[in-house]
């Protein structure tokens, strides 16, 4: 269930959003259709401890912009490894398989933005590697703050393309 369309500014803190650990790391969809009613994309954060990984997946409808605030990660982009250090960003094109690993010795903190939105949330990601925590909810759940009541706690969309769909 999405929040009403954005008509006034909404400020959220990453600590208001429950972490999504389904694909690994600590992913928080901070500004999204479910949290603020955005209609064209969403923004979130990723925290990876040394050695942690976000499993490989791709987005059939969205580009992903990934900016490393601190630390350093290695992004595997369609099989090619690219270091993304602090104060660097990468644009991951629609349809490109990607996997993120913290290969450094400190916690990495990144900000991401995906746009445009998929037609439905369950069509936004295609996993190409077994997810680390398949039973973990992966819908943004606002657990505290001024918008805590805008998303039902049981909102957990499915996470794959329909049967038979191909890249």
C-alpha positions as CSV (number, residue, x, y, z in Angstrom):
1,X,0.0,0.0,0.0
2,X,1.5,3.3,-1.0
3,X,1.3,6.5,1.0
4,X,-0.8,9.3,-0.6
5,X,0.9,11.0,-3.5
6,X,3.4,13.6,-2.3
7,X,1.8,17.1,-2.1
8,X,3.8,18.5,0.8
9,X,7.4,17.9,1.8
10,X,7.9,14.9,4.2
11,X,11.1,14.5,6.2
12,X,12.1,11.0,7.4
13,X,15.1,9.7,9.3
14,X,16.8,6.5,8.2
15,X,16.3,5.3,11.8
16,X,12.5,5.6,11.3
17,X,12.7,2.9,8.6
18,X,13.1,-0.8,9.4
19,X,16.2,-2.3,7.7
20,X,15.6,-4.6,4.7
21,X,18.2,-7.4,5.0
22,X,16.7,-9.7,2.4
23,X,19.6,-9.3,-0.1
24,X,22.2,-8.6,2.6
25,X,23.5,-5.5,4.4
26,X,21.2,-2.9,5.9
27,X,19.1,-1.4,3.1
28,X,16.5,1.3,4.0
29,X,14.1,2.7,1.4
30,X,13.8,6.1,2.9
31,X,11.9,8.2,0.4
32,X,9.6,5.9,-1.6
33,X,6.0,5.5,-2.8
34,X,5.3,3.6,0.4
35,X,6.9,6.1,2.8
36,X,6.2,9.5,1.2
37,X,4.0,8.9,-1.8
38,X,6.8,9.5,-4.4
39,X,5.7,8.8,-8.0
40,X,8.8,8.7,-10.1
41,X,11.5,6.9,-8.1
42,X,12.9,6.2,-4.6
43,X,15.9,7.0,-2.5
44,X,17.5,4.9,0.2
45,X,20.6,4.0,2.1
46,X,22.9,1.0,2.2
47,X,25.2,0.1,5.1
48,X,27.6,-2.7,4.6
49,X,30.0,-4.0,7.3
50,X,33.4,-5.3,6.0
51,X,32.8,-8.5,4.1
52,X,29.0,-8.0,3.8
53,X,27.4,-8.3,0.4
54,X,24.2,-7.3,-1.4
55,X,23.4,-10.3,-3.6
56,X,23.3,-10.0,-7.4
57,X,20.1,-8.7,-9.0
58,X,19.0,-6.4,-11.7
59,X,16.2,-3.8,-12.3
60,X,14.1,-4.3,-15.5
61,X,12.6,-0.8,-15.3
62,X,15.0,1.4,-13.3
63,X,18.4,2.9,-13.4
64,X,20.2,2.8,-10.1
65,X,22.4,5.7,-8.9
66,X,24.8,4.6,-6.2
67,X,26.9,7.1,-4.2
68,X,29.5,6.0,-1.6
69,X,29.5,8.5,1.3
70,X,32.1,6.6,3.4
71,X,34.1,3.4,3.1
72,X,34.7,1.6,-0.1
73,X,32.8,-1.2,-2.0
74,X,33.4,-3.3,-5.0
75,X,30.5,-3.4,-7.5
76,X,30.3,-6.3,-9.8
77,X,28.5,-4.9,-12.9
78,X,27.6,-7.5,-15.5
79,X,30.6,-9.5,-14.3
80,X,33.1,-6.6,-14.3
81,X,34.5,-5.4,-11.0
82,X,34.5,-1.7,-10.2
83,X,35.7,-0.1,-7.0
84,X,33.4,2.6,-5.7
85,X,35.3,4.6,-3.1
86,X,34.1,7.3,-0.7
87,X,32.9,10.4,-2.6
88,X,32.4,8.4,-5.8
89,X,29.2,7.4,-7.6
90,X,28.1,5.0,-10.3
91,X,25.1,4.9,-12.5
92,X,23.9,1.3,-13.1
93,X,21.9,1.1,-16.3
94,X,18.5,-0.6,-16.6
95,X,18.9,-4.4,-16.9
96,X,22.5,-4.5,-15.7
97,X,23.2,-7.3,-13.2
98,X,24.9,-5.9,-10.1
99,X,26.3,-7.2,-6.8
100,X,27.9,-5.0,-4.1
101,X,30.6,-6.2,-1.6
102,X,32.3,-4.2,1.1
103,X,35.9,-5.2,0.4
104,X,37.3,-2.6,2.8
105,X,38.1,-2.7,6.4
106,X,35.6,-0.1,7.6
107,X,31.8,0.2,7.4
108,X,30.6,1.5,4.1
109,X,27.7,3.8,3.9
110,X,26.0,4.5,0.5
111,X,23.0,6.4,-0.8
112,X,21.0,5.1,-3.8
113,X,18.3,6.3,-6.0
114,X,16.2,4.3,-8.5
115,X,14.1,5.8,-11.3
116,X,11.7,5.4,-13.0
117,X,9.6,3.1,-10.9
118,X,8.5,-0.3,-12.0
119,X,4.8,-0.7,-12.7
120,X,4.4,-2.6,-9.4
121,X,6.9,-3.1,-6.5
122,X,7.2,-6.8,-7.1
123,X,8.5,-6.2,-10.6
124,X,11.3,-3.9,-9.5
125,X,14.0,-6.5,-8.7
126,X,15.1,-9.7,-10.4
127,X,17.3,-11.8,-8.2
128,X,20.1,-13.7,-10.1
129,X,21.7,-15.1,-6.9
130,X,20.1,-16.7,-3.9
131,X,19.0,-14.0,-1.5
132,X,20.7,-14.2,1.9
133,X,17.5,-13.8,4.0
134,X,14.6,-15.0,1.9
135,X,12.0,-14.7,4.7
136,X,12.9,-11.1,5.6
137,X,10.3,-8.5,4.7
138,X,11.5,-6.2,1.9
139,X,8.8,-3.6,1.8
140,X,9.7,-0.3,3.5
141,X,8.2,-0.3,7.0
142,X,8.1,2.9,8.9
143,X,8.6,1.9,12.5
144,X,8.8,5.4,14.2
145,X,8.5,9.0,13.5
146,X,5.7,11.3,12.2
147,X,4.7,8.9,9.3
148,X,4.7,5.6,11.3
149,X,1.1,4.9,10.6
150,X,1.2,5.4,6.8
151,X,2.3,1.8,5.9
152,X,0.6,-1.3,7.3
153,X,3.2,-3.6,9.0
154,X,2.0,-6.6,6.9
155,X,2.7,-4.9,3.5
156,X,5.3,-7.3,2.0
157,X,5.1,-7.5,-1.9
158,X,6.4,-10.5,-3.7
159,X,9.9,-10.1,-5.2
160,X,10.2,-11.5,-8.8
161,X,8.9,-11.3,-12.3
162,X,5.9,-13.4,-13.2
163,X,6.6,-17.0,-14.1
164,X,8.0,-17.3,-17.6
165,X,9.3,-13.7,-17.8
166,X,12.8,-13.3,-19.2
167,X,15.4,-10.6,-19.1
